[in-house]
Amino acid sequence: MKKIDKVMIVGGTHGNEFTGIYLIKKYQKFPHLISRSNFETFTLFANPKSFELVKRYVETDLNRCFKIEDLANPDLIKYEQLLAKKIAQHFAQEKIDFTIDLHSTTSNMGLTIIVDDNFVVLQLAAYLNSINPSVKILQYSSAINQKSHLRSLGNFNLAIEVGAIANGVLEAKLFQETEILIQQILDYIELSNQDKKPILPDKCTVYRQLTNIGYPRDENGEIKAMIAPELQDYQPLKKGDRLFLDFNGEEITYQGDSVVYPVFISEAAYIEKSVAMSLTEKLQIQL
Amino acid sequence: MKKIDKVMIVGGTHGNEFTGIYLIKKYQKFPHLISRSNFETFTLFANPKSFELVKRYVETDLNRCFKIEDLANPDLIKYEQLLAKKIAQHFAQEKIDFTIDLHSTTSNMGLTIIVDDNFVVLQLAAYLNSINPSVKILQYSSAINQKSHLRSLGNFNLAIEVGAIANGVLEAKLFQETEILIQQILDYIELSNQDKKPILPDKCTVYRQLTNIGYPRDENGEIKAMIAPELQDYQPLKKGDRLFLDFNGEEITYQGDSVVYPVFISEAAYIEKSVAMSLTEKLQIQL
């Protein structure tokens, strides 16, 4: 692994996800908690204005504003579009190598590490899963997301996604579990920088994003069905299983041929994006 | 029980509590579900504008705007203050006897019936608890709440409070359980109107609101501690039990002499009201 010189921990990319925001506040008060011997650690409270409003964003989702062409487009002047340009400039000036972006979700996903196609970061995620098997690895498709996320500013990057936490709520258990994950990540980077990387498992389980599924809507665009109550994040969904229940009691079933694993079931913020859940495939990857 | 002629079911008093809103939409589409032989049932989607914004309210909490002196005060002209006057007028014109207001909470409270001091409604709640023991009865103090809630427009009234549900999320299981409760309430009123009230238990357990507890805050007013993760709604809290954990790991313990039962633990909307939880006493009431 190439030596990492500068790590950025980001919270408050969404103003109503309190876990990351209060962790950043804690680290800014007690910076020794995140300092390590062979790299620098920075913190960023990304969108304090949206936190004041206890909203995901002021005008548009900051975490969709980081496509390279959008950052270069002078016509994009919504509040978060301007904020994204400022944040990108800050990352470039500081020469950030590694970005850790802290999120929470209303879905019951437990502890999830979201990675992209970077194998070095996948190894790190596999290490986290090997010491705590409840940590899931979710691999995002760049095709679907087009590097629009804040974390893509780091050459190496991951997001920590924890839930279920309602928006605007500070929840001690997942706060502490996120804090432990951050310690483990920083320790791993410190060891890797000394070529003393911990022993990794031979392989790991990865949930790779396939596609998003929207809510059924009526002719006025109104949601006309609920997600079936038995659906659970990271649990298999097979052809014929119930996906949605109509308000008249009718069922809509899954019709895909392969077994898939839904995640982000009932994530509140995704309703406006017309996403009821995200489907993944479950893979074993050799390390 | 005095004969009930007109029942009003209200959803969307808070625009981000989707259970009640989608139930009202369902009832407006299928009114036969709530029609009964000896009284009229009405529905009200109280604050559609806040639903469009997926916010609790537009300018101020509608469910604190119904004090009689506030309704009569011409200087109160925030959006929800005006809306409250209009709703109060509607209830008066329709001569509503009984109000059922549908709410959800980010606290893990399960199914709760909130009542005031009306003994007839307490009997109804005791009946609901007798057929489904997981239904809790929470009695609000008029002293703390000063009849500021929408439901106080009905001479007889209750709120159904279900959780945990994140704001802005439609959740099938609690939706269906709320729907069953409404059916049971309407059936009970129908039987009572015929003097065929179902057999009631001899006594019931009531959690009576005592006081609210705020978050510890620093000199800038910022929250400086989290609710201890082991705290659970409706579970006993004794002197010396942990209440909060400071970000430096220090504990703040409960110092009251009597055993109390917290509810609304981590309700997102109450953070702005400086309420971390509400404390209740557990009572057995003879019926």
HADDOCK unambig.tbl for C-alpha pairs under 7 A between the chains (distance, minus, plus):
assign (segid A and resid 26 and name CA) (segid B and resid 247 and name CA) 6.65 0.50 0.50
assign (segid A and resid 106 and name CA) (segid B and resid 166 and name CA) 6.13 0.50 0.50
assign (segid A and resid 166 and name CA) (segid B and resid 106 and name CA) 6.14 0.50 0.50
assign (segid A and resid 166 and name CA) (segid B and resid 166 and name CA) 4.46 0.50 0.50
assign (segid A and resid 166 and name CA) (segid B and resid 167 and name CA) 6.71 0.50 0.50
assign (segid A and resid 167 and name CA) (segid B and resid 166 and name CA) 6.71 0.50 0.50
assign (segid A and resid 167 and name CA) (segid B and resid 167 and name CA) 6.98 0.50 0.50
assign (segid A and resid 168 and name CA) (segid B and resid 268 and name CA) 5.28 0.50 0.50
assign (segid A and resid 169 and name CA) (segid B and resid 266 and name CA) 6.25 0.50 0.50
assign (segid A and resid 169 and name CA) (segid B and resid 268 and name CA) 5.17 0.50 0.50
assign (segid A and resid 170 and name CA) (segid B and resid 226 and name CA) 6.56 0.50 0.50
assign (segid A and resid 171 and name CA) (segid B and resid 226 and name CA) 6.78 0.50 0.50
assign (segid A and resid 172 and name CA) (segid B and resid 226 and name CA) 5.77 0.50 0.50
assign (segid A and resid 172 and name CA) (segid B and resid 227 and name CA) 6.40 0.50 0.50
assign (segid A and resid 172 and name CA) (segid B and resid 228 and name CA) 6.36 0.50 0.50
assign (segid A and resid 172 and name CA) (segid B and resid 229 and name CA) 5.29 0.50 0.50
assign (segid A and resid 173 and name CA) (segid B and resid 229 and name CA) 5.48 0.50 0.50
assign (segid A and resid 226 and name CA) (segid B and resid 170 and name CA) 6.55 0.50 0.50
assign (segid A and resid 226 and name CA) (segid B and resid 171 and name CA) 6.77 0.50 0.50
assign (segid A and resid 226 and name CA) (segid B and resid 172 and name CA) 5.76 0.50 0.50
assign (segid A and resid 227 and name CA) (segid B and resid 172 and name CA) 6.41 0.50 0.50
assign (segid A and resid 228 and name CA) (segid B and resid 172 and name CA) 6.35 0.50 0.50
assign (segid A and resid 229 and name CA) (segid B and resid 172 and name CA) 5.28 0.50 0.50
assign (segid A and resid 229 and name CA) (segid B and resid 173 and name CA) 5.45 0.50 0.50
assign (segid A and resid 247 and name CA) (segid B and resid 26 and name CA) 6.65 0.50 0.50
assign (segid A and resid 266 and name CA) (segid B and resid 169 and name CA) 6.25 0.50 0.50
assign (segid A and resid 268 and name CA) (segid B and resid 168 and name CA) 5.29 0.50 0.50
assign (segid A and resid 268 and name CA) (segid B and resid 169 and name CA) 5.17 0.50 0.50
